[in-house]
Amino acid sequence: MNAIVMRGPGGPEVLELREVARPAPGPGEVRVRVASSGLNRADLSQRLGRYPAPPGSPQDILGLELAGTVDAVGAGVRGLREGDPVMGILGGGGYAEYAVSPAETLVRTPTGMPLSVAGAIPEVFMTAYDAAFLQEGLTAGEILLVHAVGSGVGTAAVQLARRAGVHVIGTSRTADKLARAGELGLEHGVLADERWPERVLELTGGRGVDVILDLVGGAYLAGNQRVVAERGRHIVVGVPAGAEAPLSLRALMGRRASIRGTVLRARPVAEKAVVARAFERDVLAGFDAGELVPVIDRVYPASAVAEAHRRMESNESFGKILLEW
Amino acid sequence: MNAIVMRGPGGPEVLELREVARPAPGPGEVRVRVASSGLNRADLSQRLGRYPAPPGSPQDILGLELAGTVDAVGAGVRGLREGDPVMGILGGGGYAEYAVSPAETLVRTPTGMPLSVAGAIPEVFMTAYDAAFLQEGLTAGEILLVHAVGSGVGTAAVQLARRAGVHVIGTSRTADKLARAGELGLEHGVLADERWPERVLELTGGRGVDVILDLVGGAYLAGNQRVVAERGRHIVVGVPAGAEAPLSLRALMGRRASIRGTVLRARPVAEKAVVARAFERDVLAGFDAGELVPVIDRVYPASAVAEAHRRMESNESFGKILLEW
């Protein structure tokens, strides 16, 4: 089969389309004929050699998500058959014509959605749903703050929150991304300059926000501690702006607030399966009904993967970048 | 009535025994004839002018907990009558012959326990129980790490954890306090020198601890981030060692760990009542059965309050310091 193989750590040029052996599904696994694979920021880190794949995942083939059709079924798999359209998150190996996945972490694709597009859904929608709703218990009437709201996870969070009756404030460094997030249902866009905490406090009448979905990290921590409401929950999903920051333990106590870190990729399959089932139950109907849409920046043929990576590195993308097989 | 009145911010000498008007219970409140009032570190901060009482509490009479008998009942109170023995936490005003409390935050005193001793129970046992069990869901078989294990909350946590089938590791800066905590059921005492994180990792086979009950704060944060287990929960109850410290957001993500701050005093009455009812249901039987005991350092007559404060400031106390009325 064709796959994008990483020659070694480096720039986009280390990724090359090459023929490799087609993987076989083990017990409990299925092989998927990939239609589309989404890019993620973690792919850039992995390509640079800073984020190795977890044990058991291909080390030299990037790709954390896919959509496609079941192509072969391993021993003991129930509920999936050859030809079924599926999508899901992976430990790695998604940049390929065929990829193997545990059956239980896959979900059905939304009704009527082309597989060439569905690859934009799993990572960002599952991450946002798991972090804000499953882990932090975000509920109707609460206020959610999303940093980097123009990102894949950010645009997914805006849609999920709006569908759940949650008020959303989003930050971005560019007014254009805020405007585009507004079209997806973002109520209040705030430019991420040094005044953003004041703006968030103004917008909430000084009360602050119930949940912070933090895709930025770093120096935003001080502001996050200022704007978190009493008993507010701050969940850290990504730290492109920095992995360390001063924490005020006193402010944390005064607000009775919490800060939690999360990752999806490194979780045991059984835990990912719990997320997949909850997602299927609570979220998929939103796509079927057109209340949720994958936000797609650009679709590249798999052979143009280097160009796709450069697009992601430019920070100019809005929504997901996809590879089509 | 007699009460300890704070003349203004300052040393122990600003506390004086003086005659003041006896307070009257409002609707939903009772007046308690105080038998004993426990000292808390927060009293020292309040005396120094750094921690004002919350609105609605006496500003010039310290005291966050008491035990005594119901002396007068306000309108609308159900379930409490004159003469009932009670104990509880307060927003303030506990250093007095009589104190007013919302009826619903009081609990019965343990069977057979003298009221002169029961004043050592509410703040430390409710704080430890609320933080580790109600908020962090500590359960049998898990590992709890308690910093400042010789403190009032620390010794309460050790006993509560042991009774619940939880493994406990405690740190203290003195070997003597570790030995005394051992008599209360502490499994592993660790001296709080710079090697404590290594020791905790050794004791847990590298796995780390499920819950950290942090009564210290400050520079311990780096060590806490090293020893917290996957999905571990760190709850900050006090920060005598420092209110700010560098946080590794990356480590928080890698462990999928959380850090939460908590305070009891500033909570709305309705929330304190929830803690009181859970405490009555889950914890009081442990005192009745002798599985839990108040740990008392010294009992002072109320007139010796300045001496009692000096004792607490010395950091030499083990367990609670009480004023007797």
Interface residues (C-beta under 8 A of the other chain):
Chain A: G217 G218 L221 V236 V237 V239 G242 A243 E244 A245 P246 L247 S248 L249 R250 A251 L252 M253 G254 R255 R256 A257 S258 I259 R260 G261 T262 V263 A266 R267
Chain B: G217 G218 L221 V236 V237 V239 G242 A243 E244 A245 P246 L247 S248 L249 R250 A251 L252 M253 G254 R255 R256 A257 S258 I259 R260 G261 T262 V263 A266 R267
